[in-house]
Amino acid sequence: MNAEGRGRLDRMPQWQALARHREELGEVHLRELFAADPRRGERYGVRVGDLYLDYSRNLVTDETLRLLRELAEAAGVARLREAMFRGERINTTEDRAVLHTALRAPRDAVVEVDAGDGEGGENVVPAVHAVLDRMSAFAEAVRAGKWAGHTGLPIRSVVNIGIGGSDLGPAMAYEALRAYTDRELDVRFVSNVDGADLHEALQGLDPARTLFVVASKTFTTIETITNATSARDWLLAGLGAGREAVAKHFVALSTNAEAVAEFGIDTTNMFEFWDWVGGRYSYDSAIGLSLMIAIGPDRFREMLDGFRTVDEHFRTAPPEENAPLLLGLLGVWYGGFFGAQSHAVLPYSHYLSKFTAYLQQLDMESNGKSVDRQGEPVSWQTGPVVWGTPGTNGQHAYFQLLHQGTRLIPADLIGFARPVAGLEPALAAQHDLLMANLFAQGQALAFGKTEEEVRAEGVAEEQVPHRTFRGNRPTTTILASELTPSVLGQLVALYEHKVFVQGAVWDIDSFDQWGVELGKVLAKRIEPALTEGAEVEGLDTSTAALVARYRSLRGRD
Ligand SMILES: O=P(O)(O)OC[C@H]1O[C@H](O)[C@H](O)[C@@H](O)[C@@H]1O
């Protein structure tokens, strides 16, 4: 038994019941499941906010769903969910609360964070709104051209410098909400320590009119600090000014005031957040400042309302209608009992071109773990490889494998009833064709095309196997009215809580990320070997040979 009062997943009777059920189901085909229940398409649907989820094309029956819900109950998903919302320190390996849901709590809400001293915690909501208000005032000033740079000219370009959670969220949402952005403002994102990233981002920018937003929870991330230092050099050289110019051109988004001050950014130009916000859960905190400058505070708050709609649903909807619970359990089912290694997220929206990349961090950094909360190795699959690109592009690239390959790859198809507002009528008219593709793909993946159907088309016998589609490839369709700020918030919160549910069932800590540390430490050790030819103790022969070859190619040896 662990702290949640549950046993190991693989020994739970509910898990074993699912294993038996999986055997009984055998190779059942979605064609049979649909034939057996003429109402399946409507019955297997759930609504949350403006989102409608059709999960009928999953390899599940009423019995499967019942057993999965029983597993969730026995695994203590609801208990852990309450502990999260209540501010308990459920991130045990870092001894932190997990309170990103407080970032979208209404002004009058009370959310107390567990201070870890056994005393009642502090209500974090006033601080959340104080920062949101400061961000709003700053964003308005920049948008209105009232925030002047060192030479008195108004800011017209914003460069967000951050990586991981300090980049992917705001960059994804900026793309997603392009239609809502102020087109007069040029907003760019730099993340990679490859100098080419900053080099390209600075092209055509006027230092006198450029604002750098340095986003880093820890303010120690080497990529971000390196890029921010280079950006500062570029700014000061361009302006021909001294350090005093930094104040008007640099703001920081961080939890670490000391490091911000040390970098030379005035902490009055720092927007704060807290250690109970994980990096990959942070874009609705101060980390969203560049986005807020682009779309304006009102739209940003609409987005937060969207998040909150799904938070409330997740907390209160009964298990049968609980969308994040359902999505999470479907993934548990495929990973645990079908050996599915990956999960495709395929948004039929050009604006969601960075959505899957964002979800990669959210999902894979959260649930890419192989020991349980007690530190024992798991014997069950945890987080899948998450991948995908917008439809219809993927159809002309890798969908061949989805349709006829040997692997089972569950996929989410995400689409919108209306095109984004503001498209020229002729371009908006293309929307039906886009959505026809989404619906067609879900249909083809589920039902395929039988040999008989292929033969009936007069196809030569030797061609029949090549043209047959086995089908039975599961998809969940998420259909929303339109990609608005609120709907984006709803979508992100849906996936946040899906990831939570899976981590809870798998009994892993979804909120730490120790797996990224080793590479960082080694890179720091190896760098002097590249630059100065320094001896690095204990280098393996492969790395040593590569380092030597690198130095010789650079003409350093
Ligand atoms: O915001 P920062 O402290 O700069 O961290 C940026 C990113 O780097 C780390 O390596 C973590 O793996 C991420 O979770 C984090 O989002």
Ligand as a Chemical Component Dictionary entry (heavy atoms), coordinates in Angstrom:
data_LIG
# 
_chem_comp.id                   LIG 
_chem_comp.type                 NON-POLYMER 
_chem_comp.pdbx_formal_charge   0 
_chem_comp.three_letter_code    LIG 
# 
loop_
_chem_comp_atom.comp_id 
_chem_comp_atom.atom_id 
_chem_comp_atom.alt_atom_id 
_chem_comp_atom.type_symbol 
_chem_comp_atom.charge 
_chem_comp_atom.model_Cartn_x 
_chem_comp_atom.model_Cartn_y 
_chem_comp_atom.model_Cartn_z 
_chem_comp_atom.pdbx_ordinal 
LIG O1 O1 O 0 11.714 27.957 -17.142 1  
LIG P1 P1 P 0 13.066 27.359 -16.935 2  
LIG O2 O2 O 0 13.447 27.290 -15.495 3  
LIG O3 O3 O 0 14.104 28.087 -17.753 4  
LIG O4 O4 O 0 13.017 25.872 -17.444 5  
LIG C1 C1 C 0 12.799 25.545 -18.780 6  
LIG C2 C2 C 0 12.639 24.062 -18.962 7  
LIG O5 O5 O 0 13.848 23.414 -18.691 8  
LIG C3 C3 C 0 13.965 22.252 -17.938 9  
LIG O6 O6 O 0 15.023 21.502 -18.401 10 
LIG C4 C4 C 0 12.738 21.403 -17.749 11 
LIG O7 O7 O 0 12.889 20.117 -18.258 12 
LIG C5 C5 C 0 11.466 21.997 -18.270 13 
LIG O8 O8 O 0 10.409 21.480 -17.521 14 
LIG C6 C6 C 0 11.463 23.493 -18.185 15 
LIG O9 O9 O 0 10.249 23.986 -18.694 16 
# 
loop_
_chem_comp_bond.comp_id 
_chem_comp_bond.atom_id_1 
_chem_comp_bond.atom_id_2 
_chem_comp_bond.value_order 
_chem_comp_bond.pdbx_ordinal 
LIG O1 P1 DOUB 1  
LIG P1 O2 SING 2  
LIG P1 O3 SING 3  
LIG P1 O4 SING 4  
LIG O4 C1 SING 5  
LIG C1 C2 SING 6  
LIG C2 O5 SING 7  
LIG C2 C6 SING 8  
LIG O5 C3 SING 9  
LIG C3 O6 SING 10 
LIG C3 C4 SING 11 
LIG C4 O7 SING 12 
LIG C4 C5 SING 13 
LIG C5 O8 SING 14 
LIG C5 C6 SING 15 
LIG C6 O9 SING 16 
# 
